[in-house]
Amino acid sequence: MRKQGLRIIAVILILLFSTMTAFAASDPAVTIVNPADKIYTDNLLISVKLTKPITIRVRVDEYVKVNSDGTTSHITDTPKDYKPKEVQLVDPESFTGTGSVSYYSKQINNIKPGAYVIYVDTMGSNGDVKYTSTKYCQVAASKEKDPDKIFEEDQSSTMNFFQSILNAIFGK
Amino acid sequence: MTKSQNHFSLIERMKTILIVVLTLSTILLLYFFWKDSSTDHSFELSPVVAILMGEELYVPSVEDVVVPQEIMVNFKYQSGNYTVVDTGKEKYWKKAVEELGQFSNESNIQVKEIPKDQYDQIMEFRSIQFTFSYDLPFAEFCDRFQIRRFQGSDAVQYLSSMGYCADKNDSLFFYDRKNNKYYRMFVDKSKEKWKNGFDEMLDEIENGGDYVHYLPASSYMLGTDEKDPENNAFMPLHFTSNLKTFTYAPEFKPGETDKINNLAETFYGKNFDFIRRLTESQGTMIFMYGYGQKVLIAGTDGTLEYKEEASDETSEQSFFGAMDTALKFVASHGSWYIDEGSKEDPQVILKSATLQKDKAKTYRFSFDIALGDHPICIQNGYAVVIEVTGNQVTYYKRNMMKVNSAEVLRNLKMDEKTETVDAVNTIALNYDYISKFLMKQGIISASTSSGKDDQKTPYLKDIVDAMSSIQTGYVKDQSSDKVVPAWIVNFSNKDNTKKCNLYFNLYRKAKAEPIGYNGANGRKSSIK
């Protein structure tokens, strides 16, 4: 009993002081500036601001639905009756910042609507991962927008204004 | 009368007629040759005579020098797919002016002032925008560029930007920076939509090859919960360039009396009648007429400065008329050439044009020279600064250089491109330097900073707000004989009354180090 208790305490201490516990924590020197939580675009810009001269590794994954025939589909609705799978979208890239402020930027073109996650690993001098900052992003299809409507609202409010004047004059 | 007497009389009559014709031709020829001398009080050959006498006199036209600083293209609504036209701007602008001319011939054009928000929204669609770094008087622009002035067009006082949206192709959009107003000009919707060449332009840029992706500075640098910044300059994602350092020589050095005298002769004539000449101990040469009515100073740094008292402060000239005067004056007083051996016409860019408030109807124009569409910037000034009061040039400062432009242009065509420091990291690496400089210039203020919550970079949003454009080009290093490739970043305050340029080394090896600036008032400022 005593030995079992000591083993449990030892495991807890190892977990507490292990660098692996830092894996889940964000680096305060890293800010994922872009993308936003939800974007409407064909091209995904990833911009990461570093406020220390550190080395990062940027990974971009996508959540997909695995179909019965083994193919995968983008997820555009809330998953029902299936568990999404996380797959690598692009090869990881490393970047070393210089000075007190620097930016990592990358654009992934022709991206399809779906659910994506960006991981920014802060790398230690030994190649170990000290922190991981995470950003989830939903890429939605571009919202349809009618350019004519930008000016029609203005025209209709102008018409309503003059209509109200005419009504006041002629008592209609 | 006998036959011989008749014959003699005919000959005499023909002689008389010939003399009269020759006399009249001489008078007309003299008038033709000397008619331009009214623009300047010193005797000056007209361009035609100069060419006939073997002098190569290149006078750029207004149409050559009035070119947008930036042509920005948005390829698709919400695609995040933008580019900025880097080379060939003149070609696209010329086409845009032709299209505006055709548009002006449509019937029933309506002109309406619109809020900034509507302008920004419509430019989110597939569009092209032509933006100047100065404000052109719109009515005079129409007259000069043969655009019909239709009813309502006088509502637009100044042209600073012109935009076209492919998804709303019954309209053209305009921005008047001076009055901070936006306009929409549109044709009657019930009629057939105006057929135009802007769509072809967009297709040509999109399909013409690898274009460089640009994005707004706010996308790279600011959080998504930040409000849209004032300026939101477009920056390339990644950039390669083949601009290289090259050497230059000043137009003249101290002690090169012959060169200086040759330049001075264009102001005072060959004999220097009634001209006092002084040489200071450091080598500066001064030429003075009368009691300072006309003063020419040849500095030890290779610059030439000329001042002339305005003789008629009541005379007025139009904006473009004054620009014509300025362009011709420079051509005949030093020339526009930077390469004596070159047969190609130099590329002259108008950088700023202002009406001086403290002087009677005086226009001040600043010009730089470009090589292969890349401007050569001058520390603390411009290649040419010239003031025109009425028909008279009252101030002229010349800071030109001599280069082997043919070799530079050849290298531009042949050399391979190499990676540059990213535009965004050029700003980031120099964050402290930029924030201090802009505060010293009064363009941003610590007390009104909007980024107080950002402890590491509290002025970042202010810097993005103030940044109006970023492009590549060259910078002339006054302290050496080198012209260096650079990022040229333009900043301005909210009401555009203060502007400055900062220059940073273009390539990674040099780590985007600052290499100079052109202060808000064109004067050198100390930062530290």
Interface residues (C-beta under 8 A of the other chain):
Chain A: T31 V33 N34 P35 A36 D37 Y40 T41 D42 N43 L44 L45 S47 K49 T51 T98 G99 S100 V101 S102 Y103 S105 Q107 N109 S142 K143 K145 P147 D148 I150 F151 D154
Chain B: K76 Y77 Q78 S79 G80 N81 I114 Q118 Q121 I122 F125 C165 D167 K168 R184 H213 L215 S219 Y220 M221 L222 G223 T224 L237 H238 D422 V424 N425 A428 L429 Y431 D432 K456 T457 L460 K511
